[in-house]
């Protein structure tokens, strides 16, 4: 379960001030709903992707027996 700031609060906050787990969570959510997003949602998703890319690699080494292959944002 996601515990963090609500999207309505985050839309009033610069993407620079979003935490990594917030970017990852909303990117995942919007990716799942991409076919249903309107122009505003698609634009916001593109900005989230751009911000994630500007922060550099998130994933790591691909995982192993002792750690996840994907970042845990929840």
N, C-alpha and C positions, 0 to 999 in steps of 0.2 A: 504494500500500500504506500502510495506517495504521501509524504509528509513534507510540505513546503508551502511556498507562497502560491496563492491562487493566480490563475492566468489574468484575471481582471486587474489585480494588483501589479503583476509583472508588466502588463502593457503600458503602465504609467512609469516604468523604470527603464532606463537605458540598458540595452543588451550587454554593454560592458559590465554592468553591475549584477547581472544574473550569475548565480552560482552554476558550476559545471553540471551538477546533478539536475538542476532545473532545466538547463538547455537540453540535456540528454533525455530527460523524461518527456518534455513537450515535443522534441523532435520525434521520438518514438511514437507518441500518441498521434501526432499529425501525420506521420507516415502511414499509420494504420487507417486513418480516415481520409487519406489524400483524395480519393474519388468523390468525397462529399464536401470538401472544402470550397468555399466561395473565393472570390478574388482576394478579399482581405485576408482570409486564412492562408491562402497559397502564398501571398506576399510575406506574411509573418513567418511562415515555415521557411521560405527562402532566406530570410534574414537570420533565422536561427541557424540554418545550415552554414551560412557565410561566417557567422560568429564562431561556430564550432571549428570550422576550418582555420580561422585566423588564430585560434588558441593552440593549434598544433595537434599532433597525434594523441588520441585518447585511449585507443585499444590496448596497446602493449604488445606482448610477444605471442599472442594467440592462445594463451592458457596452458594449463598443465594439471597434474593431479592435485596440486595444492592451491590452485587459484583459478578464477573464472577466465574464460576466453573472451568475455565481453565485460565492459565496465558495468558495475552495479550502481545504479543511480537511485534506487528505491530504498 
